[in-house]
Amino acid sequence: MQSRGVARNSLGLSAVRSCLLLLFIHLSAPVEARRVRGGRAQTRRVQQQQTPPPYRERVEGAESFPLDFTAVEGNMDNFVVQIKNLAQSLYPCSAQKLDQDMKLHFLKNVSVTCNDGSPAGYYIKESKGSKRWLLFLEGGWYCFDSQTCESRYETMRRLMSSTKWPLTRTGRGILSPQPEENPHWWNANMVFIPYCSSDVWSGATPKTDQSDYAFMGSLIVKEVVNELLTKGLENAKVLLLAGSSAGGTGVLLNVDQVAEQLETQGYTGVQVRGLADSGWFLDNKQYKFTDCLDTISCAPTEAIKRGIRYWGGLVPESCRQAHVGEEWNCFFGYKVYPTLKSPVFVAQWLFDEAQLTVDNIHLTGQPIHEGQWRYIQKLGQELRLTLSDVPAMFAPACLSHELITRADWTDIRVKGISLPRALHCWDRSLHHNLHINSSHSHQKHVTPPVRGCLLQLIDSCPWPHCNPSCPTIRDQLTGQEMSVIQFLKHMGFDVQKMAQQQGMEPKKLLGMLNNGN
């Protein structure tokens, strides 16, 4: 027993020595070293006086002194506590870094569940003192009948159940706590709401003996907001409801509900806004019609028509009144947007990979046919037209899906402006508008110009990846990076023929592609 105790003391002392060495290696400010009192400080001064001048010049500003551990061997626990407190006081940023991940909280209202009846929840990283809240709705397709939901449960169970959710999540892009990655929202209260309802955040149907699954996406959003009102949201100035893919569509379906929920409960000082990323889908005709056998191949119109009945889906009341009996229309951005009261910023790739997938254009690494190429171009044109009346948007001519949670989201630009910069301008415009219209009202389309700010950012070039800041493309077979011209040729793009159609020289067209014009 005694030998084991000695061993523990020895190990503890060794650990403390390691901690102290790491701590003092990083000490760079002389004033911190001068806090030490007594014989050790005197010893340090004597040693410094005896140090040759060249060495003193080399280590100037990084003072050190010998450490005497014998005095603390009898009270190791207390000493470790003091060292931890010292480390946190000296390095608040490093200590704070340990808490930068968002932590999982299950909903207290256990009746609001995921598809399989497991509790729904959210991840949160609070930022004390901040009055801005960012609530993010995760994406991940959907299922629309018992067959597609059974298949989804077998292959993508984490999107239907909370049983294996991790205890923490690290934010990326607009959810990042790093100002270098997230220059305008890094210090906000961050909330990530996992997608486990498979209903595009629209359902309000519990699991019963007669139904295999619950579809409660809309109720999950509502219940998370209720719980956050006990964690500081009640004092917020701005609530930004953001989401990507199905979560982006979920923003369009829920932003007015959240605004009305807060207003009804008396929290009229909270400005509710939306940020819909990659959720602006079109109900267009597929390139190649297929039977509705699975989620991927089923035309989005037919999938939503089936889904809204299966989920018991809810849509914004103003949109429901505009499409009585055909509420499925409200799942498509260009139809629901005009009915919304809350301001919404739309971020959308002009050549969205998910849209192309449901339209049965599969870019598998093989050159595409001319008919497919024309279809892709037409898709970009149609999407551009549906965005023409949206006053605040960011629409790069890129082939990709989801944007705001990319670590490199600051690199993508339209007209030389990044999405974080555009969102900052939008935020300033809404703040300016709030001062002009002091009465409480939702004026989505009134965004007064702010000096140096552009809010309608949409690429005019007509081909996928004609914007040079688009994300890197890799050959799906070799994994090698491709330039824009390599990518277009890989897809079957005929430079000579396209130049002739545009009435220009091939050399000029190549220059436009390289410059993203």
N, C-alpha and C positions, 0 to 999 in steps of 0.2 A: 504493500500500500504506500509506504513511504517513498519507495523508488518511483512508483507511478506519479506521485505528487511532485517529486523533484523533476520528473520528465515533463509534466505539464507546465511547471514553472519555467523550465528551460525553454520549452516550445513557445510559451507566452512571451517570455523575454525576447526570444529571437524574432517573433512577429512584431513586437513593439519596436525593436531596433530597426527592422525593415521599414515599418511605417514612418519612423522618425527620419530615417535616411532619405526616403522618398520625399517627405515633407520639406526637409531642409535643402535638398538638392534644388527644389523649385523656388526656394526663397530668393528673391532678387532685390528686394528693397532693403537698404541698410537700416532703415528705421525699425524694421521688424526685428532684426538681429540685436539692435541696441536695447530691446525691451528686457533682455536677460540681465539679471542682477547678480551681484556677489562675485565669488572667486572665479567662476567660469568666464565672466565678462572680463575680469582683470587678466586672466590667463590669455584670453583672446588678444587683448591689447598688447601684452608682452610679445606674443608670437608675431603679431603684425609688425611690431617695431623691429623684430629680428629678421623679417622676411626681406630678401634682396629686392631692390627696386624693380627689376624686370618682372618678377612674379607678381609684385603688388600692382603694377600697371595692368597686367593681364587679367587679374581677377577683381579689378575695381568694381564695386557695386554688387558683389556676390560674396559677402562676408560669411565666414564659417567659424566654428569653435568646437572643441572636443566635448563629447557627451559622456556624462557619468551616470550609469544606469543602476548603480548599487543602491542608491537611496530609495528606489521605487520597487525593488524586488518583493518586498513584503506586502505591497498593496497594488497588485497588477490591475485589478478590475477598475479601480478608481482612476488609475493613471491612464488606462485606455480611453475611458470616458472623457477625461480632460483633453487628451490628444485629439479625439474626434471633434470636440467642441472647438478646439483651437483651429483645426483644419477647416471647419466650416466657416469660422469667422474670418480666417485669412483668405479663403477661397470660396466666396459665396456662389460664384458662377459655376465652379466645379461641383459644389454640393448640390446646386440647383439642377445640374445636368442629370443627376441620378433620378430626378422626378419629372423628366421631360416626356416620358411615355404616357399615353392615356391609359387609365385604369378601368377595368370592367366593373360595372354595377348592373345587377339584375333589377328589373322593375319590381317595386314593392307590391304593385297590383298584379298578383299572379294570374288573374283571369285574362290578361293580355299576353298572348303567347306567340311563339313561332308556329310554323306549319304542323309540327309533330306534337305540339302541346307543351314543349319545354319553354321555360320562361324567356321572354324577350328582354332586351337590355340595351345598354349603351356604354361607350368608353368616354372618359372625361379627363381632361387636364385643365384644372382651374388656374386662372391667372388673377391672383388677388390684386384688387385695385383697378382692373380693367372693366369697363362697362360695355365691352363689345363681346358678343357671343357668336360663334360659328357652329352651326349644326349641320353635319354632313350625312346625307342619305347614300348608303352604299348601293351599287348597281349589281347586275348579275342575271339578266334575262328574266324568264318567268316560266310558269307552266299553266296550262289552260283546261286540262281535263284529267281524269283519273290516270289515264295511260301516260301522259307526259309528266305528270307529277310523280308517279311511281318511278319512272326512269330517272327523273331529276333526283329523287331521294336516294337512289342507288349510286349515282355518279357524282352528285354535288350536294352531299348531305349537309355540309356546313352552311349552305344557303337555305336550309329548311329547319335546322335544329341548332340549339345553343349548347348542346352537351359537350362539345369539344372546342369551344371558343377559348383562345388564350387569355390569360389574366391581364395582359397589357398589349397595347398596339403602338407602333411608332408612326407618327404622322409624316407624310411626304407632301411636297407641293404646298398648297394653300393650308394644309394641316400641320406643316412643319413648324417647330418652335425656333428654328434657326433664321435670324434676320437675313442671312445671305441667300437662303433659299426661298424665303417668304417675307419680302421686304415690308409689306403693309399690314399683314394679319398675324405675324409671328407671336405677338404678345396677347392675343385674344384668348378668351375661354374657349377651348376646343372640345367639341362633342362629336364623336363618330358613332352613328347608329347602324349596326350591322343589319344587312338585308336577310331576313329569314322568313318572309311571308310569301314570296314568289308571286306577288299580285301587283307589281309596279307601285307599291305603297298605297293601294287604293281600298283594300278589303276591310270589312267590318264584321266578318263571320267567324264565330268560335267553332272549335272542334266539338262534334256531338257524336252520339252513338250511331247516327245515320250517315255522318260524313267522316272521311278518313283524315282530313286535314283542316286546320284553322287557316283563315286568310284574314289577317288583322293589321295589315300595313298602315292603314290610315289611323287606326286606334293606337298603334305603337308610337307614331309621331306625336299624337295628342298626349299620351301618357308620359312620354319623355319630357315634353314641355312642362307638364304639371309638376313632375318631380324636380326639374331644374328651377322652378319658382321657389323652391326651398333652399337653393344653393347659390343664390345671387342673381338669377335671371330677373327677379322682380325689380332690381335696381338698374337693369341694363338700359343703355341708350339705343343700341343697334343689335338686332338679331338677324344674321344672314343665314337663311336656309339654303344650303348648297347641296348638290348631288351630281353624280356622274352616271351616264347610261340610263338604266331603269331608274336610278336615283335622280337623274336629271329630269326625267318625266315626272317622277314623284314630287319634285319641287313644284312643277307647274300645277299638279293636282292638289297640293297641300298648303301652298304659301298663303293663300287667302284664308284658309281654315285656321292656320296658326295666328294670323293677324286678328281674326275675329275672336279666337279663343282668348287671347290676351286682353283685347278690348272689352270683351264681355265680363272678364274678371276684374276689370278696373285698372289694368296696367296700360294706360293710354300713352304713356311716355316712351314705350318701346317701339322703335321704328323697325318694322318687319320688311325684309327684302329677300329676293330670290336670286340664285345663281344656278342656272340650268346648263350643265355641261354634257354634251353628246347625248342629249335626250330629246332632240328636236327631229323626230322621225317623220317620214312622209308616208301617206297611204297611197303610194303610187302603184302602178301595174308592175308585176314582177317581170324580169327579163325572160324567165322561163317558168311557166306555171307548173306547179306540182301539187299533188294532193296534200292535205293538211295532216300529215302523219306524225310530225315531230316539231319541236319548237323552232329549229333552225330553218327548215324548208317551208314552213307554213307562212303564207302571206300575212304581213302584220295586221291588216284589216280584219281578216278572218280570225286570227289568233286572239285579237282583242275582243271581237264580238263574242267568241266563245268564252273567253276568260272573264269578262265583266259579269256574265251570268253565273259562272262557276264560283267566282270570288265573292259575289255580292258587292261588287265594287262601287265606291262612291266617287263622284266627280264634283267640282266646284258648282255651287248652286246656280250661279249666273250662266255657266256653260250648259248645265243641265236644262235650264229654261230655253236656251237657244237651240238645243238639239233634243227635244222631248221625244222619247222613244228610240233615239239613236245616240244614246249617251257615249257610245264607243268613240265618237268623233272627238271627245274631249281628251283622249290620250295622245292626240297629234298636235304638236306645238303650235302650228300656224292657225289651228282652229280654236284652241283653248286660250291662247295668249290674248287675243283682243277682248276677251270677257273678264280678264283679271283686273283686280283693283290695285294690288300691291306691285311696286316696281320690281322688274325682273331683268337681269342681265343674262344674255344668251351667249354661251361659248359653244361653237359647233364647227367641226371639221366639214369642209364642203364635200369631201369624198369620204364619208364615214364608213369604216369597215363593217360595222354591224348592220348598217342600212344595206350595203352591197350584199352581205351574207343572206339577209332575209329576202333580197331581190334575186337570189340565186346567181350571183356573180361571185365565183369562188376563185380567188387569186392564189393558186397552189404552186406557183413557180413556173408554170407553163405559159408561153406567149398566148395572149388572148386573141380572139377573133375580132374582125373589124366591127361586127355587130355589137359585141360586148364593149368595145372601145367607144362606139358612138353612144351606147347606153350610159356608160360611166360619165361621159361629157355632159349628156343631157341631165343626168342626176345632179351634177354640180350647178347647172343652169337653173333647174327647178328649185333646188334648195336656196340658191341665191335670191330667186324671186320671192319665196315665202318669207325671207328675212328683210325684205325691202322696207317694211313699215315698223321694224323693231328699232327703237332709238338708241339702244345700248347693246352692242354685240361685238364679238370677236370671232371672225370666221376665216381661218387660213385655208388656202387651197391645198390641203394635204390629205394623203390617204392614211388615216389613223383612227383611233377610237379612244376616248377619254383624254382629258387634258389637265385638269386642275390639280390632280394628285400625282403628276409626274414630277420627279426631282428636277428635271430640266425645263420646267414650264416657263421659266423666265427667259429662255433662249429663243422661243418661238415668237415671231414678230409679224405684224401686219402694218404696212405703211411705216415701218421703223419703230413701232410701238409694241411693247410686250403686254401680255395679258395682265400681270400685276399692276403695271402702270395704268392700263385702261380701267381696271377696277378701282384704282385710287382716284382717277378722274371722275368716274361715275359716283363714287362716294362723296366727293367734294361737290358735285353738281346737285346731288340729292340734299346735302346739307345746306347748300345755298338756297335750294328750292323751299326747304323747310322754313327758313327765315322769311322768305317772301310770302309763303302761305302759312301763317301762324295757326290758322284753324286746323283742326285734326281732319285730314282728308288724304285719300290715296290718289295721287296724281302721277300715274305711271308715265304718261307721255310727255310731261312737262319736265324737261331736263335742260335748264338754262346753260348756255355755253360758259365754260370756265376757261380762262385764258391758258392757252397752250395745251388744251385737252381735245382729243378727238374721241367720240364715243361710238360712231358707226364705222367699225373697222372690218372690212370685208375685202378679200382679194378679188381682183378683176381678171387675173390670168386664168385661162380656161382649162388647164390640164392638172391632173393630180401631181402634186409635188413640184409645181412650177414656182412655188415660194422657196427660196434657197434656205430659209431658216426652218423648214419642215424637219421633223424627226428623221434620224438616220434610217435608211432602208437597207435591209439585208436580204441577200438571195436566200430563199427558203430552203434551197437544196445544199448550197455550199457554206452559208453563214457569212459570206463575204459582204462587206459594205459596197453599196452601189451609188454612183453619182446620179443626179437627176436624169441626165441623158441616157445613161446605162439602164436605169430603171424603166424609162419610157420605151426604149428599144426592146428591152426584155419583155415588156407587155405587148409588143407588136406595133409600137408607134413608128410610122413611116414618115421620116422627116421631110423627104422630098414631096410626098403626096400632101402632107399637111400644110407645108409652105405654099404649095400651089393653090390649095383651097383657100388659104388666107391671103393670097395675092402678094406674096413677098418672097424674097430670096431665101433659100435654105440656110445660108450663113447668118442672115439676120434673125431667123427663127431660132437657131441654135444659141445666138447671143442672148435673146430674150429668155430662153429656158435657163441659161446659166445665171442670169441676173434676176430671175424671178419677176420679170415684167409682164 
